[in-house]
Amino acid sequence: MSRTRTRTALLAALALVAGATGTAMAAVPGDAGAAAVPCTVDYQVQNQWDTGFTASVTVTNNSAAKSGWSVAWSYAGNQRITNAWNAKVTQSGAAVTAVNESYNGTLATGGSVSFGFNGSYSGTNAPPTTFTLDGVTCNVDDGGGGPTDPPGPGGPGTRVDNPYTGAKVYVNPEWSAKAAAEPGGSRISDQPTGVWLDRIAAINGVNGGMGLRDHLDEALSQKGSDELVVQLVIYNLPGRDCAALASNGELGPTEIDRYKTEYIDPIAAILADPKYASLRIVTTVEIDSLPNLVTNTGSRPTATPQCDVMKANGNYVKGVGYALNKLGDVPNVYNYVDAGHHGWIGWDDNFGASANTFKEAATAEGATVNDVHGFITNTANYSALKEDHFSINDNVAGKSVRESTWVDWNRYVDELSFAQAFRNQLVSVGFNSSIGMLIDTSRNGWGGSARPTGPGATTTVDTYVDGGRYDRRIHVGNWCNQSGAGLGERPQAAPAAGIDAYVWMKPPGESDGASREIPNDEGKGFDRMCDPTYEGNARNGFNMSGALPDAPLSGHWFSAQFQQLMANAYPPLS
């Protein structure tokens, strides 16, 4: 059974009052369902003139007491907040976030806090219609007045709009210990990273390591009285990663039944345990799978026989659909489907086709689009978050940036612009307009001495782009243990419009694949793209691989890479 992502809606009991003193929105006092409303927000325009206004916001907390709070809303018009008091207010596009000051962070059950601001506008100044407190939609009756998920075994199963807002994120103690043991590693060892369930044995723990229940129990300990997100990578499709041998999996192309009964079903059963109902569980569903069905099949020069098999048997689509359906039945699970990256599906012939394939998978095996909370891009990849020194619209020496060798007619030059545009494309093919995006920034910082400080020379379009780009890879198709890479933006919630969070889903320091063939019992092959001497293939334009030498198997600790990532971090580490 699928559950709808709880979204913004207002009770019929909401009053929108307009008067000489301004506009107000609040729950009607004495409403019979008020006790079930987790929070209320009273937004009032106190004063308004031709180009500006003054507003006040009062939020009342009807849930557990808080030691810090964050209120968020979006404008339908062009309102811009110019200054604020009694809260730290930031704005990205139409989205506004107000966070407590040090002196007013305490918000008791039944308590209220107020803040105010000045703003500018042109045209109309309609008040926002939806507000959240720490990611929970306010002015909505959880007792039946608004859209909620059916109650799960752990109590009410209401999903919040953005699971990362107002929440801590789980720090994997196994990764943290490895990071802290490295010289200088303590600077980042407390950062949250994804927990990879990359084989059936990982559910119970591999070689004495932590299994899924161990991680969830530890997460409860880290949670305390706060909200906490746990990030899991669901990664074990039959015929996994048909275009990259380094991350092949344990299940053969036809073993879809084993995937369902021995992998997804046990995970879903553990996540549904009422013991874990208070956790916000974010899943990254099957990286590097569905885009392969678009880009690496058929008559394309990048096609592989293995990907043709997976497209023909439908087991990628069936597996993803089954995972979304079963995991989506757990009320506190938030499914984010892997959506490649801009250097993979940013081209015209990949962009729309990929969104259509994702829709096919999201409606297979009993799943619906309501089982998809969002998508994640750049997982375990290196695409720069934002290229500041050139844009897709630039023209140099009579040529468009799209004609440069690096961009190669792509529509996007960086991950943020791609993720925001792809979100719109996904909505256009039938995904909920409420979906949010995650971007993996664990290894896309590209700092250090090689980081450009301005545009390249305008001699040619190639000198312009190559001289100014942060992403220093030889080719955008290079993906394995890239030389020169650095840590990117630190994990953070709601950093930009349409983006639920920047995350470190790939734990820094874990190898992408071995640089030489290493016998193993993990089902992992040797991919020449991890060999620093490899001269490439059609997927990277027959360029050198750019990989670091002496790398271990994928997922194993790679100290040299970890040290490089810290040295080249951007923003730099202190």
C-alpha positions in Angstrom: 0.0 0.0 0.0 1.4 3.4 -1.0 1.2 6.5 1.2 1.0 10.1 0.1 3.7 12.5 1.1 2.2 14.9 3.6 2.0 18.2 2.0 0.8 21.7 2.4 -2.9 22.1 2.8 -5.0 24.3 5.1 -8.0 23.6 7.1 -11.3 25.0 6.0 -11.1 26.7 9.4 -8.3 28.9 8.4 -9.2 32.5 8.2 -7.8 35.0 5.8 -8.6 38.4 7.1 -7.9 41.6 5.2 -8.4 45.0 6.9 -7.1 48.5 7.1 -4.2 47.4 9.3 -3.1 44.7 6.9 -3.5 41.0 6.2 -3.6 38.1 8.6 -3.6 34.3 8.3 -4.2 32.1 11.4 -6.2 29.2 12.6 -9.6 30.1 13.9 -9.6 30.1 17.7 -11.8 27.5 19.2 -11.6 25.1 16.2 -12.6 21.6 17.3 -9.5 20.1 15.7 -7.1 22.6 17.2 -5.7 20.2 19.7 -4.5 18.0 16.8 -2.7 20.8 14.9 1.0 20.4 15.6 1.7 24.2 15.3 -0.1 27.3 14.2 1.4 30.4 12.5 -0.2 33.8 12.5 1.3 35.9 9.7 0.2 39.6 9.7 1.1 42.5 7.5 1.2 45.4 9.9 1.9 48.1 7.4 2.1 48.3 3.7 3.0 50.9 1.1 3.6 51.0 -2.7 6.8 49.1 -2.7 7.3 47.7 0.8 5.7 46.3 3.9 6.2 45.4 7.6 5.1 42.0 8.8 5.0 40.0 12.0 4.9 36.2 12.5 3.8 34.4 15.6 4.3 30.7 15.8 2.7 28.5 18.5 4.1 25.0 19.2 1.6 22.3 20.1 4.1 19.4 19.9 7.1 18.5 22.1 9.1 21.3 23.6 12.0 22.7 21.5 15.4 24.1 22.3 15.6 25.6 18.8 13.2 26.3 16.0 13.0 27.0 12.3 9.9 28.4 10.5 9.7 28.3 6.7 7.3 29.5 4.0 7.3 30.5 0.3 5.9 33.5 -1.4 3.8 33.3 -4.5 4.9 36.7 -5.6 8.2 38.6 -5.8 8.5 39.6 -2.1 12.0 40.1 -0.8 12.8 40.4 2.9 15.2 43.3 3.6 15.8 43.1 7.4 14.4 41.2 10.3 14.3 41.2 14.1 14.0 38.4 16.8 15.0 35.8 14.2 17.7 35.1 11.6 15.9 35.2 8.3 17.3 34.0 5.0 15.7 33.8 1.6 16.5 31.8 -1.5 14.2 32.7 -4.4 10.6 32.5 -3.0 11.6 30.3 -0.1 12.1 31.9 3.3 13.5 30.4 6.5 13.5 32.0 9.9 15.7 30.5 12.7 15.7 31.5 16.3 18.2 33.8 17.9 20.3 32.6 20.8 18.0 34.2 23.3 14.6 32.9 22.0 15.3 29.3 21.0 13.2 27.7 23.8 9.7 26.9 22.6 7.6 25.0 25.2 4.6 22.9 24.4 1.8 25.4 23.9 4.3 28.2 23.9 4.6 31.0 21.2 7.3 33.1 19.8 7.1 36.2 17.5 9.5 37.9 15.1 9.1 40.6 12.5 10.7 41.9 9.3 10.5 44.5 6.6 10.1 43.5 2.9 9.8 44.9 -0.6 7.4 43.9 -3.4 5.8 45.0 -6.6 2.4 44.1 -7.9 0.5 42.2 -5.2 1.6 41.2 -1.7 -0.4 38.1 -1.1 0.4 36.4 2.2 2.0 32.9 2.2 -0.5 30.0 2.3 1.7 27.3 4.0 4.1 27.4 6.9 6.3 24.7 8.5 7.8 24.5 12.0 10.9 22.3 11.9 9.7 20.7 8.7 6.2 20.0 10.1 3.3 21.7 8.3 1.4 24.1 10.6 -2.3 25.0 10.5 -3.1 21.4 9.4 -5.2 19.1 11.6 -3.4 15.8 12.1 -6.7 14.4 13.4 -8.4 14.5 10.1 -8.5 18.1 8.9 -5.5 17.8 6.5 -3.7 15.2 4.3 -1.7 12.8 6.4 -0.3 9.3 6.0 -2.3 6.5 7.5 -1.1 5.7 11.1 1.8 3.2 11.2 2.7 0.8 13.9 4.7 3.5 15.8 1.8 6.0 15.9 0.8 8.8 13.5 2.7 8.4 10.2 2.8 12.0 9.1 5.7 12.8 6.9 7.1 16.3 6.9 7.8 18.4 3.9 11.6 18.2 4.1 12.9 15.6 6.5 16.2 17.4 6.9 14.7 20.7 8.2 15.0 21.0 12.0 16.7 17.6 12.3 20.1 16.3 13.1 21.6 13.7 10.7 23.0 10.3 11.8 26.8 10.0 12.1 27.9 6.5 11.2 30.3 5.5 14.0 32.1 3.0 11.8 33.0 5.7 9.2 33.6 8.3 11.9 36.2 6.1 13.6 38.1 5.6 10.3 38.0 9.3 9.5 39.1 10.3 13.0 42.1 7.8 12.8 43.4 9.7 9.8 45.8 12.7 10.4 43.5 15.7 10.4 40.4 13.6 10.1 38.9 14.8 13.3 37.9 18.0 11.5 35.2 16.1 9.6 34.7 12.8 11.5 31.5 14.2 13.0 29.8 14.7 9.7 26.8 12.6 8.7 27.2 10.1 5.9 25.1 7.4 4.2 25.0 3.8 5.4 25.4 1.6 2.3 23.4 -1.6 2.2 25.2 -3.0 -0.8 24.5 -6.7 -0.4 22.2 -9.0 1.5 24.8 -9.7 4.2 25.0 -5.9 5.0 21.5 -6.1 6.6 22.9 -8.1 9.5 26.4 -6.8 9.3 29.5 -7.9 7.4 32.6 -9.4 9.1 31.4 -8.4 12.5 30.4 -4.9 11.5 27.2 -3.0 12.3 24.0 -4.2 10.6 20.9 -2.2 9.9 19.4 -2.7 13.4 22.7 -1.7 15.0 22.7 1.5 13.0 19.1 2.3 13.8 19.7 1.6 17.5 22.7 3.9 17.5 20.5 6.5 15.7 18.0 6.4 18.5 20.8 7.1 20.9 22.1 10.0 18.9 18.5 11.3 18.5 17.7 12.0 22.1 14.8 14.3 22.2 15.6 15.9 18.9 14.5 14.9 15.3 17.1 12.8 13.5 17.5 11.7 9.9 19.1 8.3 9.1 20.5 8.0 5.5 20.4 4.5 3.9 21.6 3.6 0.4 19.5 0.8 -1.1 21.9 -0.8 -3.6 21.7 -4.4 -4.7 19.6 -4.7 -7.9 20.0 -7.8 -10.0 22.6 -7.2 -12.6 23.6 -4.1 -10.7 25.6 -1.3 -12.4 25.6 -2.8 -15.9 28.0 -0.2 -17.3 30.7 -0.3 -14.5 32.3 -3.5 -13.4 33.8 -2.0 -10.2 30.5 -1.9 -8.5 28.8 -5.0 -9.9 26.7 -6.7 -7.3 26.0 -10.2 -5.9 22.8 -10.9 -7.8 22.6 -12.1 -11.3 20.5 -10.3 -14.0 17.5 -12.7 -13.4 17.5 -12.9 -9.6 14.7 -10.4 -9.1 12.9 -12.8 -6.7 16.0 -12.9 -4.4 16.2 -9.1 -4.5 12.6 -8.9 -3.3 12.5 -11.6 -0.7 16.1 -11.7 0.7 16.9 -8.0 0.4 14.0 -5.5 0.2 11.5 -7.5 2.4 13.9 -7.9 5.3 14.9 -4.2 5.1 11.3 -3.1 5.0 10.5 -5.3 8.0 13.2 -3.8 10.1 12.3 -0.2 9.2 8.7 -0.9 10.1 9.6 -1.9 13.6 7.7 0.5 16.0 10.9 0.9 17.9 12.2 3.1 15.0 9.0 5.0 14.3 10.5 8.3 15.7 13.4 8.3 13.2 13.2 10.1 9.8 14.6 7.4 7.5 15.9 8.7 4.1 16.6 6.1 1.4 18.7 6.6 -1.7 17.2 4.0 -4.0 19.5 2.2 -6.4 22.2 4.5 -7.7 23.6 4.1 -11.2 20.7 1.9 -12.4 17.8 3.5 -14.2 19.8 6.1 -16.3 21.8 3.1 -17.7 18.6 2.0 -19.4 18.5 5.3 -21.3 22.2 6.0 -22.1 23.9 2.6 -22.3 21.5 0.5 -24.4 20.5 -0.1 -28.0 22.5 1.4 -30.8 24.3 4.1 -28.8 28.1 3.9 -28.9 28.0 3.7 -25.1 25.8 0.6 -25.0 26.9 -2.5 -23.2 25.4 -6.0 -23.6 24.8 -6.2 -19.9 22.6 -3.0 -20.0 20.7 -4.3 -23.0 19.9 -7.5 -21.0 18.6 -5.4 -18.0 16.4 -3.3 -20.3 15.0 -6.4 -22.0 14.2 -8.3 -18.8 12.8 -5.2 -17.0 14.4 -6.1 -13.7 15.8 -2.6 -13.0 12.3 -1.1 -13.4 10.7 -4.0 -11.4 13.3 -3.9 -8.6 13.1 -0.1 -8.1 9.3 -0.2 -8.2 9.2 -3.0 -5.7 11.6 -1.2 -3.4 9.6 2.1 -3.6 6.4 0.2 -2.9 7.6 -1.8 0.1 9.7 1.0 1.7 7.1 3.6 1.0 4.6 1.6 3.1 6.7 2.5 6.2 5.3 5.9 7.4 8.6 7.4 8.5 10.5 6.4 5.3 11.4 9.1 2.7 12.4 7.6 -0.7 14.7 9.5 -2.9 15.5 7.9 -6.3 18.9 8.2 -7.8 18.9 10.5 -10.8 22.4 10.4 -12.1 24.1 13.7 -12.6 24.4 16.5 -15.1 27.3 14.9 -16.9 25.2 11.8 -17.6 21.6 12.8 -18.4 22.0 16.6 -19.0 21.9 16.2 -22.8 18.6 16.7 -24.7 18.3 13.1 -25.7 18.9 11.8 -22.2 17.0 14.4 -20.1 13.4 13.8 -20.9 13.9 10.1 -21.6 15.4 9.6 -18.1 12.4 11.3 -16.4 10.0 9.0 -18.3 12.0 5.9 -17.2 11.9 7.0 -13.6 8.1 7.5 -13.9 7.8 3.9 -15.3 9.8 2.5 -12.4 7.8 4.6 -9.9 4.6 3.0 -11.1 5.8 -0.6 -11.3 5.2 -3.4 -8.9 2.5 -1.7 -7.0 4.4 1.6 -6.5 2.9 5.0 -7.2 4.5 8.5 -7.5 3.4 9.1 -3.9 6.1 6.6 -2.8 8.7 9.0 -4.1 9.6 11.9 -1.8 12.3 13.2 -4.1 15.4 12.4 -6.1 19.1 12.6 -5.5 21.8 13.6 -8.0 25.6 13.3 -8.1 25.6 10.3 -5.7 29.2 9.2 -5.4 30.2 11.5 -8.2 32.3 14.6 -8.7 30.3 17.1 -10.6 30.9 20.7 -9.4 27.9 22.1 -7.5 28.1 25.6 -9.1 30.4 26.8 -11.9 30.8 30.6 -11.3 33.1 31.6 -14.1 31.0 30.5 -17.1 27.4 29.8 -17.9 25.5 27.8 -20.6 24.4 31.1 -22.2 28.0 32.6 -22.7 29.4 33.1 -26.1 33.2 33.4 -26.7 35.1 33.9 -29.9 31.9 33.4 -31.9 30.9 30.1 -30.3 28.5 29.1 -27.5 29.8 27.5 -24.3 27.8 24.5 -25.4 30.2 24.0 -28.3 33.2 23.7 -25.9 34.9 20.3 -25.7 34.1 20.1 -21.9 30.4 21.0 -22.1 29.9 19.1 -25.4 26.4 20.4 -26.1 25.1 19.6 -22.7 22.3 21.9 -21.4 23.9 22.2 -17.9 27.3 23.1 -16.7 26.9 22.2 -13.0 24.9 20.1 -10.6 22.7 22.7 -8.9 21.3 24.1 -12.2 20.7 20.5 -13.4 19.0 19.3 -10.2 16.7 22.3 -10.2 15.8 21.9 -13.9 15.4 18.1 -13.7 13.0 18.5 -10.7 10.8 20.6 -13.0 11.0 17.9 -15.7 10.1 15.2 -13.2 7.0 17.1 -12.1 6.0 17.6 -15.8 5.9 13.8 -16.4 3.6 13.2 -13.4 5.7 13.3 -10.2 4.2 15.3 -7.3 5.0 19.0 -7.4 6.2 18.7 -3.8 9.2 16.5 -4.6 12.6 17.8 -3.3 16.1 17.1 -4.5 19.2 16.0 -2.7 22.7 16.7 -4.1 25.7 14.6 -2.9 28.5 17.1 -2.2 30.9 14.7 -0.6 33.6 14.9 -3.3 32.8 17.8 -5.6 34.5 20.8 -3.8 37.5 21.0 -6.2 39.5 23.3 -4.0 43.2 23.6 -3.5 45.8 25.4 -5.6 44.2 24.3 -8.9 40.9 26.0 -8.2 40.4 28.8 -10.7 39.7 32.3 -9.4 38.2 33.7 -12.6 37.2 32.9 -16.1 39.7 31.4 -18.6 41.2 33.4 -21.5 38.8 34.4 -24.2 41.1 33.2 -27.0 38.7 30.3 -27.8 35.6 28.8 -26.1 37.8 25.9 -24.9 40.4 28.2 -23.2 37.5 30.1 -21.7 35.8 27.1 -20.2 38.8 25.0 -19.3 40.6 27.9 -17.6 37.6 28.8 -15.5 36.0 25.5 -14.6 36.2 24.3 -11.0 35.7 20.7 -12.0 39.3 19.6 -12.9 38.5 16.2 -14.2 39.9 15.3 -17.6 36.4 14.4 -18.8 33.0 14.8 -17.2 32.5 11.0 -17.8 35.3 10.1 -15.4 33.9 8.7 -12.2 36.4 6.6 -10.4 38.7 7.9 -7.5 39.3 11.1 -9.3 42.7 12.8 -8.9 42.5 16.3 -7.5 39.0 16.1 -6.0 38.1 17.7 -2.7 35.3 17.7 -0.1 32.4 19.8 -1.1 29.8 21.8 0.7 29.1 20.4 4.2 25.8 18.6 4.7 23.0 21.2 5.2 19.2 21.4 5.0 17.3 23.5 2.4 20.3 25.2 0.9 18.6 26.4 -2.3 15.2 26.5 -4.1 13.9 22.9 -4.7 16.8 21.3 -2.9 15.9 19.5 0.4 19.6 19.1 1.4 23.2 18.8 0.4 24.3 15.5 1.7 27.5 13.3 2.0 25.8 10.1 0.8 29.1 8.7 -0.4 31.3 8.5 2.7 34.6 10.3 1.9 37.5 7.9 1.9 35.6 4.9 0.5 37.0 3.8 -2.8 35.0 3.8 -6.0 36.8 0.7 -7.3 40.1 -1.1 -7.4 42.8 0.2 -9.7 43.8 -3.3 -10.5 42.1 -6.7 -10.5 41.6 -7.9 -6.9 40.0 -11.3 -6.3 37.1 -11.0 -3.9 33.9 -12.6 -2.6 31.8 -9.4 -2.9 30.9 -9.7 -6.6 33.0 -6.7 -7.5 34.8 -6.7 -10.8 37.7 -4.8 -12.2 36.8 -1.7 -14.2 39.5 -0.1 -16.3 38.1 3.3 -15.5 39.7 2.8 -12.1 43.1 2.1 -13.7 45.1 5.3 -13.9 46.8 4.0 -17.1 43.6 3.4 -18.9 43.1 5.5 -22.1 39.3 5.5 -22.0 36.2 4.4 -23.9 33.2 6.0 -25.6 31.6 7.0 -22.3 34.5 9.3 -21.5 35.5 10.4 -25.0 38.5 8.0 -25.0 40.4 10.1 -22.5 42.6 9.0 -19.7 40.6 7.8 -16.6 42.1 10.4 -14.2 41.9 7.8 -11.4 44.2 7.6 -8.4 46.6 4.7 -8.2 46.7 1.9 -5.7 43.0 2.0 -4.9 41.3 -0.9 -3.0 37.9 -2.5 -3.9 34.9 -0.3 -4.0 33.6 0.6 -0.5 37.0 -0.2 1.1 38.9 2.5 2.9 41.3 4.5 0.7 43.5 6.6 2.9 45.3 8.4 0.1 42.0 9.5 -1.4 40.7 10.7 2.0 43.8 12.8 2.6 43.4 14.3 -0.9 39.8 15.2 -0.3 40.7 17.0 2.9 43.6 18.9 1.3 41.4 20.1 -1.6 38.2 20.7 0.3 36.1 23.7 -0.7 35.0 25.4 1.4 38.4 24.7 2.9 38.8 22.9 6.2 39.9 25.0 9.2 
